[in-house]
């Protein structure tokens, strides 16, 4: 897997606290299987995970910049046409509302 980004990468150090024992155990087991240090195994896991997460978010969201979103909304503003009166639209909204679900506290 080759990752390419359009920015300069600097090496940084972080401290991760409160790693659950079972997660750390799995990381140690993986590092042993792959013959990597625990640190390198964590880097591999982070790289794979962030790549998958990033790609997943882009696929689901079809990301648009904030400026593009604002421009789209500006173009759409005031263009909606409806032959119904405001009263009819409001009644339609109320008629199609659901009561929600029952919640027991």
N, C-alpha and C positions, 0 to 999 in steps of 0.2 A: 504494500500500500504506500503510495507516494502522496504526501500532503504538500500542497503549494499554497502559499499565502502571499498577499501583496503588501507586506509590511516587514519591518526589520524585527527580528526576534532577538531578544536579549535573554540571557540565562538568569533566572531568578530563583530564589530559595523561599520556600514557605514551610510553615509548621502546621501539621494537621493534628488536632487534638481529638481525644475521645473516639478513637477508632474502635469499633466493637471487636471483641476478642475473636469472634468467628470470622469476621472479615479479614482481620490481620492474619489469622491462621490460613485462610484460603490464599491470600497474597503470598505468604511464605511458602506454601506448598507449590503454587504456580512458579515462583521464582526458582525453587529447587528443580522442578520438572524441566523448566526452560533453561536452567543453568545460568540464571541472571541474578544480580544482587536484588535485594528487596526494593531498593530505590529504583533501579532500572525497570523492575517489573511494574512498579507503581506508575512510572512514566509511560510504559507501553499501554497499560490499562487506561490511563488518563487520555492518551493520544487517541486510542481507538474509540473510547467512550465519547470524547468531545467531538470527534469527527462524525460519528454516527448521530449524535444528538443534534449537531449543527446541520447536517444534511437533512435530518428528519424535520427539523423546524422550518428549513427553507422549503422543503417539499410541501409541507402542510400549509404554510402561511403564504407562500409565494411573496416573499418580503418586498415591500415597497418602502422607499425612504419616507421620512416624515414630510419632506417638502413635496414629494409626489402625491402623497395622501391628501395634503392640504389643497394642492392644485385640483385634484379630482373632486373634492368636496366643493370647492369654489365653483367649478364648472357645473356641478349638479344643482347647486343652490338655486331655488326659484324655478326650476325647470319641470317639477312634477305637476302633472295636469290630472285633474279629477273632476268629473262632471257633477259629482255629488256636492251638496251643501256641507258646510262645516258641521252642522247638527247631524246630518246623515252619517258623516265619517265617524264622528264621536260615538253615535249609537252603534255603528258597525264594530268599532273597537271594543266597546263594552259587551256587545253580544258574543264576541269571539273569545273573550277572556275565560280562562278556566278557573275553577275554584282552588286549584292547587291540589296538593296531596295532604292527606290526614297525617298530622304529626302528634305523637303522644309524648308528652314531657314528663 
